């Protein structure tokens, strides 16, 4: 298992050992969607930001 930083909030995003480049992962903290662009080192590229909370509207 690897970890990479979420491109939105900077928290750790877990990347499973059976993941491939091009797979999609979701940040558990901000719910943003990212694509795995590299596995060595583990690098994510933002696809879609998570929904905004009421305090951010």
Secondary structure as GFF3:
##gff-version 3
##sequence-region A 1 57
A	DSSP	beta_strand	2	5	.	.	.	ID=ss1
A	DSSP	beta_strand	12	15	.	.	.	ID=ss2
A	DSSP	beta_strand	24	26	.	.	.	ID=ss3
A	DSSP	beta_strand	33	39	.	.	.	ID=ss4
A	DSSP	beta_strand	42	48	.	.	.	ID=ss5
A	DSSP	three_ten_helix	54	56	.	.	.	ID=ss6
###
